[in-house]
Amino acid sequence: MTADSPLRLLILGAHPDDAEFHAGGLIVRYREAGHTVKMVSLTNGQAGHFDTSRSANEMAAIRRAEAAAAGAVIGAEYVTWDIPDGELQPTLEVRERVIREIRTFRPDLVLTHRSNDYHPDHRAVGQLVQDASFMVRVPRVASDVPALDQDPVVAAMTDRFSVPSPLRADVVLDTSNEISTVIAMLSCHRSQVFEWLPHVEGLLDSLPEDEAEQLVWLADWYCSRTTWRADRFREQLIAKHGLERGKAVEHCEAYEISEYARQPDAALLSRLFSGSTT
């Protein structure tokens, strides 16, 4: 990576829609700046629905198509692996698959979940990426794909869990300008945002039938579940943007830099999370 070369961003999430829900603002910013983005769901998402008349294969196909459509909104690749939803484990086999993915894509920045999270699949991804971080440089591991000379920077996406420790906000971003595109991406995951998640939260009766009204509903739903971020990281936002703008930010993302991968200096950190090409 040179000072003016395009950046490469890889998101390793547990399920289709995790990438844009947790890191959509940065993803959109990268694509708007002309950088390369790849989103990977390690599971096929087949368990994410209440309609048990649909086979696992049918649900996996639906979610794979939805993910691809979400990526197409910004012109990014979005793939889903074949591991069943709810069955992801941090095994050696999957770790080597993660190593191969990182080596093949050669990202500058990798985003993933933390290893403490409500969902076992999220925890597994966080552990897998942590365990793969150094190994991407070891030639005799997964030796069918050439090892990297330097591992990428790895960061955990925003979450609100506090046990055993809360997320440390090494980076905060005002993502207010990107929110409409994030909503457009999320809307492609129709089986989730207009069916499964409203079902889980008892909100199906409040969902409009009109598609345009559904988008408004989705924006309200998403914002009601993410505006806590700006309040939690308000001091960092004010320190970064000044009092007036920092207090006004409604939508933000925060990232924790992994201690298990490349440690960026201030200049690299700023470049990776600004999307700047200079």
Secondary structure, 3 states (H helix, E strand, C coil): CCCCCCCEEEEEECCCCHHHHHHHHHHHHHHHCCCEEEEEEEECCCCCCCCCCCCHHHHHHHHHHHHHHHHHHHCCEEEEEEECCCCCCCCHHHHHHHHHHHHHHCCCEEEECCCCCCCHHHHHHHHHHHHHHHHCCCCCCCCCCCCCCCCCEEEECCCCCCCCCCCCCCEEEECHHHHHHHHHHHHCCHHHHHHHHHHHCCCHHHCCCCHHHHHHHHHHHHHHHHCHHHHHCHHHHHHHHCHHHHHHCCCEEEEEECCCCCCCCHHHHHHHHHCCCC
